[in-house]
Amino acid sequence: MTVGALRDLKALTEYAREQIEAADALLVAHEATELNLCRCGRPCPCEERRQAVDRRGHYAKIVGAAL
């Protein structure tokens, strides 16, 4: 692997980790509360929670592949 490829992989992995952290923050903000409602007041899982789960899963694969 070339130096440039390693640098690009490191940058992609760092970006993926940042995206996972952002998704985790959204997941906390959109947790289910009593009566299966999201903290935003909509039925859980709300669209934001679904998107955060998908986002986290996508970037977790990138981080896992880089290891």
BARO-47888 format. One record per residue: residue in three letters; x, y, z of N, C-alpha, C, CB in turn; residue number from 1. Coordinates in nm, 3 decimals, decimal comma. Glycine has a CB too. Example, Ala and Ser with C-alpha at 12.3 -4.5 7.8 and 13.67 -1.06 7.14 Angstrom:
rest | n_u | n_v | n_w | ca_u | ca_v | ca_w | c_u | c_v | c_w | cb_u | cb_v | cb_w | nr
ala | 1,319 | -0,569 | 0,780 | 1,230 | -0,450 | 0,780 | 1,320 | -0,330 | 0,780 | 1,131 | -0,447 | 0,905 | 1;
ser | 1,285 | -0,225 | 0,708 | 1,367 | -0,106 | 0,714 | 1,290 | 0,003 | 0,787 | 1,408 | -0,060 | 0,572 | 2;
//
This chain:
rest | n_u | n_v | n_w | ca_u | ca_v | ca_w | c_u | c_v | c_w | cb_u | cb_v | cb_w | nr
met | 0,086 | -0,117 | 0,000 | 0,000 | 0,000 | 0,000 | 0,091 | 0,124 | 0,000 | -0,098 | 0,000 | 0,124 | 1;
thr | 0,057 | 0,220 | -0,081 | 0,139 | 0,341 | -0,092 | 0,113 | 0,434 | 0,025 | 0,111 | 0,413 | -0,224 | 2;
val | 0,202 | 0,529 | 0,041 | 0,189 | 0,629 | 0,148 | 0,059 | 0,708 | 0,128 | 0,312 | 0,724 | 0,150 | 3;
gly | 0,031 | 0,746 | 0,004 | -0,092 | 0,821 | -0,024 | -0,216 | 0,742 | 0,010 | -0,097 | 0,862 | -0,171 | 4;
ala | -0,215 | 0,612 | -0,022 | -0,330 | 0,526 | 0,009 | -0,347 | 0,512 | 0,159 | -0,314 | 0,388 | -0,056 | 5;
leu | -0,237 | 0,499 | 0,231 | -0,245 | 0,490 | 0,378 | -0,299 | 0,619 | 0,438 | -0,108 | 0,459 | 0,437 | 6;
arg | -0,255 | 0,732 | 0,385 | -0,303 | 0,862 | 0,432 | -0,453 | 0,875 | 0,405 | -0,226 | 0,977 | 0,365 | 7;
asp | -0,496 | 0,833 | 0,286 | -0,638 | 0,840 | 0,252 | -0,721 | 0,747 | 0,341 | -0,659 | 0,804 | 0,105 | 8;
leu | -0,670 | 0,628 | 0,368 | -0,740 | 0,534 | 0,454 | -0,751 | 0,590 | 0,595 | -0,668 | 0,399 | 0,456 | 9;
lys | -0,644 | 0,652 | 0,644 | -0,646 | 0,711 | 0,778 | -0,750 | 0,825 | 0,783 | -0,505 | 0,765 | 0,817 | 10;
ala | -0,755 | 0,909 | 0,680 | -0,851 | 1,019 | 0,676 | -0,994 | 0,965 | 0,669 | -0,823 | 1,111 | 0,555 | 11;
leu | -1,016 | 0,862 | 0,589 | -1,150 | 0,804 | 0,578 | -1,193 | 0,742 | 0,711 | -1,154 | 0,698 | 0,467 | 12;
thr | -1,101 | 0,673 | 0,776 | -1,132 | 0,612 | 0,904 | -1,164 | 0,718 | 1,010 | -1,015 | 0,524 | 0,951 | 13;
glu | -1,088 | 0,825 | 1,011 | -1,114 | 0,934 | 1,106 | -1,252 | 0,996 | 1,079 | -1,003 | 1,042 | 1,097 | 14;
tyr | -1,282 | 1,020 | 0,952 | -1,413 | 1,075 | 0,915 | -1,524 | 0,980 | 0,958 | -1,420 | 1,101 | 0,762 | 15;
ala | -1,506 | 0,850 | 0,935 | -1,607 | 0,752 | 0,973 | -1,629 | 0,752 | 1,123 | -1,565 | 0,611 | 0,926 | 16;
arg | -1,522 | 0,763 | 1,200 | -1,537 | 0,768 | 1,347 | -1,614 | 0,893 | 1,390 | -1,398 | 0,765 | 1,415 | 17;
glu | -1,589 | 1,004 | 1,325 | -1,663 | 1,127 | 1,356 | -1,811 | 1,110 | 1,324 | -1,605 | 1,247 | 1,278 | 18;
gln | -1,841 | 1,043 | 1,215 | -1,981 | 1,019 | 1,177 | -2,049 | 0,925 | 1,276 | -1,988 | 0,960 | 1,036 | 19;
ile | -1,976 | 0,828 | 1,328 | -2,031 | 0,737 | 1,429 | -2,062 | 0,816 | 1,557 | -1,932 | 0,621 | 1,460 | 20;
glu | -1,972 | 0,905 | 1,596 | -1,997 | 0,989 | 1,716 | -2,120 | 1,076 | 1,696 | -1,874 | 1,077 | 1,747 | 21;
ala | -2,135 | 1,134 | 1,578 | -2,252 | 1,217 | 1,550 | -2,379 | 1,133 | 1,553 | -2,237 | 1,287 | 1,412 | 22;
ala | -2,374 | 1,014 | 1,497 | -2,491 | 0,925 | 1,499 | -2,524 | 0,885 | 1,642 | -2,466 | 0,799 | 1,414 | 23;
asp | -2,423 | 0,857 | 1,723 | -2,447 | 0,821 | 1,863 | -2,517 | 0,934 | 1,938 | -2,315 | 0,786 | 1,933 | 24;
ala | -2,477 | 1,058 | 1,912 | -2,542 | 1,173 | 1,976 | -2,688 | 1,182 | 1,935 | -2,468 | 1,305 | 1,940 | 25;
leu | -2,716 | 1,156 | 1,808 | -2,855 | 1,157 | 1,762 | -2,935 | 1,044 | 1,825 | -2,860 | 1,147 | 1,609 | 26;
leu | -2,873 | 0,928 | 1,840 | -2,943 | 0,816 | 1,901 | -2,980 | 0,845 | 2,046 | -2,857 | 0,690 | 1,893 | 27;
val | -2,893 | 0,914 | 2,118 | -2,925 | 0,952 | 2,256 | -3,040 | 1,052 | 2,257 | -2,799 | 1,012 | 2,327 | 28;
ala | -3,036 | 1,146 | 2,165 | -3,141 | 1,248 | 2,158 | -3,276 | 1,191 | 2,114 | -3,100 | 1,360 | 2,063 | 29;
his | -3,273 | 1,074 | 2,051 | -3,396 | 1,014 | 2,000 | -3,419 | 0,874 | 2,059 | -3,392 | 1,005 | 1,848 | 30;
glu | -3,391 | 0,861 | 2,190 | -3,418 | 0,736 | 2,261 | -3,566 | 0,721 | 2,286 | -3,340 | 0,731 | 2,393 | 31;
ala | -3,607 | 0,597 | 2,303 | -3,746 | 0,571 | 2,339 | -3,768 | 0,607 | 2,486 | -3,782 | 0,422 | 2,313 | 32;
thr | -3,881 | 0,666 | 2,512 | -3,920 | 0,697 | 2,650 | -4,039 | 0,607 | 2,684 | -3,957 | 0,851 | 2,669 | 33;
glu | -4,104 | 0,635 | 2,794 | -4,219 | 0,555 | 2,830 | -4,327 | 0,567 | 2,721 | -4,275 | 0,600 | 2,967 | 34;
leu | -4,410 | 0,468 | 2,711 | -4,516 | 0,459 | 2,610 | -4,461 | 0,449 | 2,468 | -4,607 | 0,580 | 2,620 | 35;
asn | -4,334 | 0,408 | 2,455 | -4,268 | 0,390 | 2,325 | -4,270 | 0,516 | 2,239 | -4,333 | 0,276 | 2,250 | 36;
leu | -4,256 | 0,631 | 2,304 | -4,242 | 0,756 | 2,232 | -4,095 | 0,796 | 2,230 | -4,329 | 0,867 | 2,296 | 37;
cys | -4,055 | 0,860 | 2,123 | -3,920 | 0,912 | 2,111 | -3,911 | 1,039 | 2,197 | -3,881 | 0,942 | 1,961 | 38;
arg | -3,791 | 1,075 | 2,235 | -3,774 | 1,198 | 2,313 | -3,823 | 1,321 | 2,236 | -3,627 | 1,217 | 2,351 | 39;
cys | -3,830 | 1,310 | 2,103 | -3,880 | 1,423 | 2,023 | -4,031 | 1,427 | 2,021 | -3,826 | 1,415 | 1,881 | 40;
gly | -4,097 | 1,327 | 2,082 | -4,242 | 1,327 | 2,093 | -4,313 | 1,242 | 1,989 | -4,291 | 1,465 | 2,083 | 41;
arg | -4,241 | 1,190 | 1,893 | -4,303 | 1,106 | 1,790 | -4,291 | 0,959 | 1,829 | -4,238 | 1,130 | 1,651 | 42;
pro | -4,372 | 0,874 | 1,764 | -4,359 | 0,730 | 1,791 | -4,216 | 0,683 | 1,761 | -4,461 | 0,649 | 1,708 | 43;
cys | -4,167 | 0,594 | 1,846 | -4,031 | 0,544 | 1,831 | -4,033 | 0,413 | 1,753 | -3,964 | 0,525 | 1,969 | 44;
pro | -3,946 | 0,394 | 1,661 | -3,835 | 0,481 | 1,624 | -3,881 | 0,588 | 1,524 | -3,721 | 0,400 | 1,564 | 45;
cys | -3,842 | 0,711 | 1,550 | -3,875 | 0,820 | 1,458 | -3,778 | 0,813 | 1,339 | -3,867 | 0,960 | 1,531 | 46;
glu | -3,804 | 0,893 | 1,239 | -3,722 | 0,891 | 1,118 | -3,577 | 0,928 | 1,147 | -3,779 | 0,986 | 1,013 | 47;
glu | -3,554 | 1,024 | 1,236 | -3,418 | 1,063 | 1,270 | -3,342 | 0,947 | 1,335 | -3,419 | 1,184 | 1,364 | 48;
arg | -3,410 | 0,872 | 1,421 | -3,346 | 0,757 | 1,485 | -3,311 | 0,651 | 1,381 | -3,437 | 0,698 | 1,595 | 49;
arg | -3,405 | 0,622 | 1,291 | -3,378 | 0,523 | 1,186 | -3,258 | 0,564 | 1,102 | -3,502 | 0,505 | 1,097 | 50;
gln | -3,252 | 0,692 | 1,066 | -3,139 | 0,740 | 0,985 | -3,008 | 0,730 | 1,062 | -3,164 | 0,885 | 0,940 | 51;
ala | -3,012 | 0,761 | 1,192 | -2,890 | 0,753 | 1,273 | -2,842 | 0,609 | 1,286 | -2,915 | 0,813 | 1,412 | 52;
val | -2,934 | 0,514 | 1,299 | -2,896 | 0,373 | 1,306 | -2,830 | 0,331 | 1,175 | -3,020 | 0,285 | 1,335 | 53;
asp | -2,890 | 0,370 | 1,063 | -2,833 | 0,336 | 0,932 | -2,696 | 0,401 | 0,913 | -2,928 | 0,380 | 0,819 | 54;
arg | -2,686 | 0,527 | 0,951 | -2,560 | 0,601 | 0,937 | -2,450 | 0,536 | 1,019 | -2,578 | 0,748 | 0,981 | 55;
arg | -2,483 | 0,500 | 1,143 | -2,385 | 0,438 | 1,231 | -2,339 | 0,304 | 1,175 | -2,443 | 0,419 | 1,372 | 56;
gly | -2,433 | 0,225 | 1,127 | -2,399 | 0,095 | 1,071 | -2,309 | 0,106 | 0,948 | -2,525 | 0,021 | 1,034 | 57;
his | -2,339 | 0,203 | 0,862 | -2,259 | 0,224 | 0,741 | -2,115 | 0,259 | 0,777 | -2,320 | 0,335 | 0,655 | 58;
tyr | -2,097 | 0,354 | 0,865 | -1,962 | 0,398 | 0,899 | -1,889 | 0,298 | 0,989 | -1,968 | 0,534 | 0,968 | 59;
ala | -1,962 | 0,221 | 1,066 | -1,898 | 0,117 | 1,148 | -1,833 | 0,011 | 1,058 | -2,002 | 0,050 | 1,244 | 60;
lys | -1,895 | -0,018 | 0,946 | -1,834 | -0,112 | 0,850 | -1,702 | -0,058 | 0,796 | -1,931 | -0,140 | 0,733 | 61;
ile | -1,696 | 0,070 | 0,771 | -1,572 | 0,132 | 0,720 | -1,463 | 0,124 | 0,826 | -1,597 | 0,279 | 0,678 | 62;
val | -1,497 | 0,158 | 0,948 | -1,399 | 0,154 | 1,057 | -1,353 | 0,009 | 1,079 | -1,458 | 0,213 | 1,189 | 63;
gly | -1,447 | -0,086 | 1,076 | -1,411 | -0,226 | 1,094 | -1,323 | -0,278 | 0,982 | -1,537 | -0,310 | 1,103 | 64;
ala | -1,349 | -0,235 | 0,860 | -1,268 | -0,280 | 0,746 | -1,128 | -0,222 | 0,751 | -1,334 | -0,241 | 0,615 | 65;
ala | -1,112 | -0,107 | 0,815 | -0,981 | -0,041 | 0,822 | -0,891 | -0,104 | 0,927 | -0,998 | 0,107 | 0,851 | 66;
leu | -0,950 | -0,181 | 1,018 | -0,870 | -0,241 | 1,127 | -0,788 | -0,353 | 1,080 | -0,958 | -0,288 | 1,238 | 67;
//
